[in-house]
Amino acid sequence: MASDIPSITPGGTEQNNQLRFIIDVLLRHWGKALFATALMGLLGGVAASYTKVEEHTFFATTDLVIRASLYDSPVMQDLGGPSFDHMTPENVVGRYTTSGVLAEEIAVALVQQDISESRGLANLSTQDEMLSRALDVESRLTFTPFTIENKIEITATGGTHDEAERLADTAARVLIDQSKRSIARDQQRTYDVVRIRIDELLADVGEAAEILMGYREEPGFMTRTEWMDELSANRAELRDKEAANEELAREIDAIDLQLEENLDELPGSLGDITQSTVKQMQNELESTLVEKARLQTRWSEGTINSPVNPLGAKNEEVETHTQAILNAVDQMNANGGTGGLDQRFGLLHEREAIQLNWKSNVRRIGTLRTLLDAERNQDPEMLALSLEFEKLERETEEKQSQISDMLSRELRIKLAMDQQTATLARRGAVVVIDQPTRSGQSATALTLLGGLIGFVAVFAYAMMSEGMNTSIRHADDVTSYLGLEVLGTIPQMRFTRRGRGKGRKGTYVISTGEEAVERSIVTQYDPKSPVSEAYRSLRTNFQFATIQDKPKTVMFTSAVPAEGKTTSAVNFAVTMADRGLRVLVVDTDLRRPNVHRFLKMERGPGLADVLRERIPVKNVIRSTRVDRLSIISSGRVPPNPSELIGSDRMKKLMDELEGMFDLVVCDAPSLHVVTDPVLLATHVDSVLLVVSVNHARRETILRAKKFLVTANPRIAGVVLNGLEATRRHYYYYYYYYDDKSKPARRGWFANS
């Protein structure tokens, strides 16, 4: 009979619950929200119509023209450098009006005027106050460039004629002054930058020149270019010397051939000087000349007087042989036949000169080859120095080029500074235009604002009141807070007297008053009403929820009194009897019984008499006006109701009644009143907990449920009682059954 108690699990996420709560609040209070929105919107529109006032806005305008420099004209351009700053309306407006500096200077000028004229704003002193004034000035000034007319139009707005005129005039004067100062400042700043750069480059070039000089002073240092040039020159010279020696060798061979031919042509006897004598003298001279040429390769003519230099003695020997030959020649000339000898001596002198030149070339060729061998294996350290030298030399040349460029630029800037520049000038006086306007809050805006305020106020009130209401309001609260399923939702019932409810659609309210007790069995009096259908739905849901257990005894109870448990129990029993079941209603509330009043029966004898005096149960079972529905009333109030309900006799009685009827419905007291429901829960198969919306607090119902759980019963679910009929499907259900051709009997329960 008992089973595990269902655990309490949240029925949905917190976000879904909050959204559902807001929607429910709006649905319950939409009428109030609509009324407040319309009322406040109407008041806002009316207020807007009375707040319209006429205001005057003054617009002051003045023009500034750009006067070009005299040197900007085509005729004068050749007399000086170009203008330093080419002024146009666009660059003036972009340069001076976007930085915020112009607005600050205008604000300062206005404050100075206020001080001099003792105006109200003369007390501005802090930086924040000046910044606020500058922002105000900037918002009320407009600078418009006109390229074709080469002018700038200044427009100022103000609340008075004097304010707008003064602002436009001050803005024009400040802009002209700032333009002059800015151009002069930029000129000087540019010149200073160029001058500083020139000094830096000159210092760098001087330092680089000293470093380059240090490289040059290194022994044997030469740049890579110089090394390559010298290597190429030595190679070319070597080739030239080798070619020249080959030519000289051929010339010597040719002279030797001529000498042999000349020797054969000389006469056999030249007087006392024979041919053999001359030839011998000639051979000696040739040998002496050869030795002299050999000595000249080792000794120079400059050291001929040196005591260790043999070249001097060899020259004397050559001179002696030459003189001897000349004497012989003179003698032969005296005897005739000297022509061949003169030719021979000429050839010998020529051969000697060529031989000396050839030997000199040989020495130079050796020297060049030695140099080339050394240059091919250049010192790596010297090569690294050469590379550094060339790099520094290139950098120095670049800086010298930059210096030339900067000097030229300095000259152009100096010329631009010396000549006249373009300037701004006023053209005409300030023109002020008055433009009256009607100002005030927009009627549409105030209407929307008022409506929004009304809606928010009503919604906030509804949310606050609903938030303070901690009772159960709908089925989701039952699932969320109790962890039980809702088997039935019963609409609220209202009553009126007969005849007063004609033409009025009605629902039902829970009541135990004598005038409405019998009529609370709505399943009998109006079976087509939404409430009757709700009880039939409860019956169906109960049967599906307990289809496996098939309980034969059911107990109805609630957390606190007046939640409609007796009404729900009796109507549930009637719907079960309508299905053809033999149903018995047992009033187990032995203290404040009500079932007998609902069914118009006598109170006793009843259950208390059976349990206390052991009267046979058959003697207290009575039939009702409802087919297949019987009742056991409570009987006389005993002094010990709890002991009787929890006794073994009660258990045996419930077992006996299960054999006699298809279903036994027990109407038990409230859980927070007595312990009888907990004791009775141990004797029944299933329990239904009746909860009335907006009645008991959630905490109270939850404590009652925990109290009931101590008996370990099988709780089938919850009957949610007292819902508004207009919620969910009940409203539509009523219209489904409201057939005007067949008026229903509803006068005693129609809406009041």
Secondary structure, 3 states (H helix, E strand, C coil): CCCCCCCCCCCCCHHHHHHHHHHHHHHHCHHHHHHHHHHHHHHHHHHHHHCCEEEEEEEEEEEEEEECCHHHCCCCHHHCCCCCCCCCHHHHHHHHCCCCHHHHHHHHHHHHHHHHHCCHHHHCCCHHHHHHHHHHHHHCEEEEEECCCCEEEEEEEECCHHHHHHHHHHHHHHHHHHHHHHHHHHHHHHHHHHHHHHHHHHHHHHHHHHHHHHHHCCCCCCCHHHHHHHHHHHHHHHHHHHHHHHHHHHHHHHHHHHHHHHHHHCCCEECCEEHHHHHHHHHHHHHHHHHHHHHHCCCCHHHCCCCCCCHHHHHHHHHHHHHHHHHHHHHHHHHCCCHHHHHHHHHHHHHHHHHHHHHHHHHHHHHHHHHHHHHHCCCHHHHHHHHHHHHHHHHHHHHHHHHHHHHHHHHHHHHHHHCCCCEEEEEEEEEEEEEEEEECCCHHHHHHHHHHHHHHHHHHHHHHHHHHCCECCCHHHHHHHHCCCEEEEEECECCCCCCCCCCCCCCECCCCCCCCCHHHCHHHHCCCCHHHHHHHHHHHHHHHHCCCCCCCEEEEEECCCCCCHHHHHHHHHHHHHHCCCCEEEEECCCCCCCHHHHCCCCCCCCHHHHHHHCCCHHHCCEECCCCCEEEECCCCCCCCHHHHHCCHHHHHHHHHHHHHCCEEEEECCCCCCCCHHHHHHCCCCEEEEEEECCCCEHHHHHHHHHHHHCCCCCEEEEEEEEECCCCCCHHHHHHHHCCCCCCCCCCCCCCC
